[in-house]
Amino acid sequence: MKAFIITIGDELLIGQVTDTNSGWIARKLTPLGISIVGKISVSDEAEAITNALDFAQAKADLIIITGGLGPTKDDLTVQVLADYFKTELVFNENAFDNLKKRLHSYEVELSPSHRAQSYLPESAILLDNSLGTAPGMWFEQNEKIFIAIPGVPREMKAILEEGIIPKLLKHIEGSVLYHTFLIAGIPESQLAEKLEGIEEALPVFLTLAYLPQLGNIRLRIGGIHEDKHLLAQAIDSLAGKIRKKLGTYLVSEQDVNFAQAIGKLLVDQGKTLATAESCTGGNVAHLLTLNSGSSAYFKGSVVAYANEVKKATLGVKSETLAKHGAVSKQTAEEMAIGVRKTIGTDYGIATTGIAGPTGGTPEKPVGTIWIAVSSKEKTISKKLQLGNNRLTNIEFTSVLVLNMLRKVFLIQKEP
Amino acid sequence: MKAFIITIGDELLIGQVTDTNSGWIARKLTPLGISIVGKISVSDEAEAITNALDFAQAKADLIIITGGLGPTKDDLTVQVLADYFKTELVFNENAFDNLKKRLHSYEVELSPSHRAQSYLPESAILLDNSLGTAPGMWFEQNEKIFIAIPGVPREMKAILEEGIIPKLLKHIEGSVLYHTFLIAGIPESQLAEKLEGIEEALPVFLTLAYLPQLGNIRLRIGGIHEDKHLLAQAIDSLAGKIRKKLGTYLVSEQDVNFAQAIGKLLVDQGKTLATAESCTGGNVAHLLTLNSGSSAYFKGSVVAYANEVKKATLGVKSETLAKHGAVSKQTAEEMAIGVRKTIGTDYGIATTGIAGPTGGTPEKPVGTIWIAVSSKEKTISKKLQLGNNRLTNIEFTSVLVLNMLRKVFLIQKEP
């Protein structure tokens, strides 16, 4: 099945809002064997929307339209769809009842524009919106499926997961399964080389997708087959082979982000962590605390931007800073030890370096960064030589220091 | 002038990469009076690219194509453009010389694929790429302009700013000027009400655009007029009226992010800052340190996720935690005072609250957050009642506590 995504809204065209909806939709649909052949963003104008519908339906079997379903004057999608499918707008009692219930729970008064929002195309199958007032709509015409959903990300996601995907699965012949690996410590090109033999021998009904991010890669096996049991076996067998090749590069086989995976390792061992951050400026703590439940293992951080803080709060020695400088093996290690003791945790991790774009010297150019991990048993450190981009350096270093901690766990697990 | 953006690459369709290029381009072009009428993403396939070109040129005078210009087999844009404009690919000596120079500076060996990259459409005007190996291309046909640029964001941005915008300005009749305000502490709807009279009296050659973000708004005056002097005067006069209406909501009239603006205020006063973060988990420190030069005013942070850290490192009293809890006015204020003293800065700011989605109680539901600012003279605090979304709570609180610091500066400035 081929799909085309249409996003509607002036805010997308003037660059006020970045469209993250279509990427999210793509990541949900491609594992179902639906390939996204294109996406288009147009303004809130009837002609532009109609042109986009014409273009999209010539290329795809499934057309997903997001946005333009709100109650204000510039939201034209409902009327345009009614015209496009030559159907009438009729007052939908069900939609209106749902709307009233929802408004009541929000303690919002009913207004005439809400009533107007319940006039919907007669040929639409409604998709309940559990998080908002505008329902989704499903149309079938000329053996093609058209779906219209609100552009508000959380409403779009809820309707897609609760209403659309179960309905789409009925249109897909066979079962769909997938399996995901979170991988770190190996570049994408090297990973592809490692898996070359496996990829060449891949059964036609399975796919292997690489989803690289800064410092880690998500590898996804996807498959569609009429025999669900056989499909599950094939995926299991392939996953087993990949797992063997991955060795210690494998971080997790659950659907978690990298910091969550590290957190889970800490929880499993009943251990706690603190971070001492100079060049990452709090980003490691931020990544960890973005995850709900992180207080179980993350106790705190000292962002030691100034040398005075490295000394006073983390206990880095004045002689160390004078002799080796703030960006050095010795300082990184003393920071990691210091934060572990100050905050009172099992592990301490540290970053110190020149994030750039200025501040480099011939001996320590921009991108020179030291990372360290300390436990009661020992303290290790490593030098990184990254590039000139400040944001990349901060984000990459944050992942690399968490991966260094993971490697320490792996070594400890060895007999 | 109407523009259409075409982005090329499978990675955009499968949701592996979020397209931030087209938003960036839109934000650069709309102030020049160029309206973006649509954007489309297609895969690396000749037919898909050709279809997109047909569709785009029917709607716009300027077509900007990004991506597909690299050296690998799946990069088809050059060949497709040559076919589309019925021009030959010819070896371009200039492009090859530039490429060689660039590779030399990267210490990369010349390969046959690099030579192949220098065969370019004969009718193209080349746009120098100061940051990469693939040049941009400019075509004029049937009174329309087609521009092809690499999809790598930093290369795309460099070519657009250095090569394309100066050339486009020659095609735009009249002068283009704009002026931007960074505003915080007022919701968009209230700001729009405040400026209603001004908007109604806006001269036809000026526009006013609202670009809202979490906790702050960018307001941009843009204008096009053949008489540059008159345009500058009109913008100055309008800016003056708006400035008066904004009062203390005005943060900056420079092109800076919110944390940078706060940093600038600190630099101007020769003051330093430290942060004590519980619910924001290091995000305030992260926002500050994303900006190069922040070490001049930002000295460090204590991310006190655990109560033990609040006590041991920040000096929050055990009785305070026992009597009022970690999420309270008293704890927030003691954290702000504590971090100011521990790190030894002029100002300390603090956040403590329930970021969610779990952890709420009937008395302190999710989204209950206290923020505080402390200086040698005094310590103030404020309760926030935000929503259930963890990420939104973290990001919104970070901006609000920085804005609270800004208000303290304003009060101090008063006679």
Boltz contact constraints between the chains, C-beta under 6 A:
constraints:
  - contact:
      token1: [A, 13]
      token2: [B, 36]
      max_distance: 6.0
  - contact:
      token1: [A, 14]
      token2: [B, 26]
      max_distance: 6.0
  - contact:
      token1: [A, 14]
      token2: [B, 30]
      max_distance: 6.0
  - contact:
      token1: [A, 15]
      token2: [B, 23]
      max_distance: 6.0
  - contact:
      token1: [A, 15]
      token2: [B, 26]
      max_distance: 6.0
  - contact:
      token1: [A, 15]
      token2: [B, 27]
      max_distance: 6.0
  - contact:
      token1: [A, 16]
      token2: [B, 211]
      max_distance: 6.0
  - contact:
      token1: [A, 18]
      token2: [B, 20]
      max_distance: 6.0
  - contact:
      token1: [A, 18]
      token2: [B, 23]
      max_distance: 6.0
  - contact:
      token1: [A, 20]
      token2: [B, 18]
      max_distance: 6.0
  - contact:
      token1: [A, 23]
      token2: [B, 15]
      max_distance: 6.0
  - contact:
      token1: [A, 23]
      token2: [B, 18]
      max_distance: 6.0
  - contact:
      token1: [A, 26]
      token2: [B, 14]
      max_distance: 6.0
  - contact:
      token1: [A, 26]
      token2: [B, 15]
      max_distance: 6.0
  - contact:
      token1: [A, 27]
      token2: [B, 15]
      max_distance: 6.0
  - contact:
      token1: [A, 30]
      token2: [B, 14]
      max_distance: 6.0
  - contact:
      token1: [A, 36]
      token2: [B, 13]
      max_distance: 6.0
  - contact:
      token1: [A, 38]
      token2: [B, 42]
      max_distance: 6.0
  - contact:
      token1: [A, 39]
      token2: [B, 41]
      max_distance: 6.0
  - contact:
      token1: [A, 40]
      token2: [B, 40]
      max_distance: 6.0
  - contact:
      token1: [A, 41]
      token2: [B, 39]
      max_distance: 6.0
  - contact:
      token1: [A, 42]
      token2: [B, 38]
      max_distance: 6.0
  - contact:
      token1: [A, 55]
      token2: [B, 55]
      max_distance: 6.0
  - contact:
      token1: [A, 211]
      token2: [B, 16]
      max_distance: 6.0
  - contact:
      token1: [A, 281]
      token2: [B, 285]
      max_distance: 6.0
  - contact:
      token1: [A, 281]
      token2: [B, 286]
      max_distance: 6.0
  - contact:
      token1: [A, 281]
      token2: [B, 289]
      max_distance: 6.0
  - contact:
      token1: [A, 282]
      token2: [B, 282]
      max_distance: 6.0
  - contact:
      token1: [A, 282]
      token2: [B, 285]
      max_distance: 6.0
  - contact:
      token1: [A, 282]
      token2: [B, 286]
      max_distance: 6.0
  - contact:
      token1: [A, 282]
      token2: [B, 301]
      max_distance: 6.0
  - contact:
      token1: [A, 283]
      token2: [B, 286]
      max_distance: 6.0
  - contact:
      token1: [A, 285]
      token2: [B, 281]
      max_distance: 6.0
  - contact:
      token1: [A, 285]
      token2: [B, 282]
      max_distance: 6.0
  - contact:
      token1: [A, 285]
      token2: [B, 303]
      max_distance: 6.0
  - contact:
      token1: [A, 286]
      token2: [B, 281]
      max_distance: 6.0
  - contact:
      token1: [A, 286]
      token2: [B, 282]
      max_distance: 6.0
  - contact:
      token1: [A, 286]
      token2: [B, 283]
      max_distance: 6.0
  - contact:
      token1: [A, 286]
      token2: [B, 286]
      max_distance: 6.0
  - contact:
      token1: [A, 289]
      token2: [B, 281]
      max_distance: 6.0
  - contact:
      token1: [A, 292]
      token2: [B, 357]
      max_distance: 6.0
  - contact:
      token1: [A, 292]
      token2: [B, 390]
      max_distance: 6.0
  - contact:
      token1: [A, 295]
      token2: [B, 305]
      max_distance: 6.0
  - contact:
      token1: [A, 298]
      token2: [B, 305]
      max_distance: 6.0
  - contact:
      token1: [A, 299]
      token2: [B, 305]
      max_distance: 6.0
  - contact:
      token1: [A, 299]
      token2: [B, 306]
      max_distance: 6.0
  - contact:
      token1: [A, 299]
      token2: [B, 309]
      max_distance: 6.0
  - contact:
      token1: [A, 300]
      token2: [B, 303]
      max_distance: 6.0
  - contact:
      token1: [A, 300]
      token2: [B, 304]
      max_distance: 6.0
  - contact:
      token1: [A, 300]
      token2: [B, 305]
      max_distance: 6.0
  - contact:
      token1: [A, 300]
      token2: [B, 306]
      max_distance: 6.0
  - contact:
      token1: [A, 300]
      token2: [B, 309]
      max_distance: 6.0
  - contact:
      token1: [A, 301]
      token2: [B, 282]
      max_distance: 6.0
  - contact:
      token1: [A, 301]
      token2: [B, 303]
      max_distance: 6.0
  - contact:
      token1: [A, 302]
      token2: [B, 302]
      max_distance: 6.0
  - contact:
      token1: [A, 303]
      token2: [B, 285]
      max_distance: 6.0
  - contact:
      token1: [A, 303]
      token2: [B, 300]
      max_distance: 6.0
  - contact:
      token1: [A, 303]
      token2: [B, 301]
      max_distance: 6.0
  - contact:
      token1: [A, 304]
      token2: [B, 300]
      max_distance: 6.0
  - contact:
      token1: [A, 305]
      token2: [B, 295]
      max_distance: 6.0
  - contact:
      token1: [A, 305]
      token2: [B, 298]
      max_distance: 6.0
  - contact:
      token1: [A, 305]
      token2: [B, 299]
      max_distance: 6.0
  - contact:
      token1: [A, 305]
      token2: [B, 300]
      max_distance: 6.0
  - contact:
      token1: [A, 306]
      token2: [B, 299]
      max_distance: 6.0
  - contact:
      token1: [A, 306]
      token2: [B, 300]
      max_distance: 6.0
  - contact:
      token1: [A, 309]
      token2: [B, 299]
      max_distance: 6.0
  - contact:
      token1: [A, 309]
      token2: [B, 300]
      max_distance: 6.0
  - contact:
      token1: [A, 309]
      token2: [B, 343]
      max_distance: 6.0
  - contact:
      token1: [A, 343]
      token2: [B, 309]
      max_distance: 6.0
  - contact:
      token1: [A, 357]
      token2: [B, 292]
      max_distance: 6.0
  - contact:
      token1: [A, 390]
      token2: [B, 292]
      max_distance: 6.0
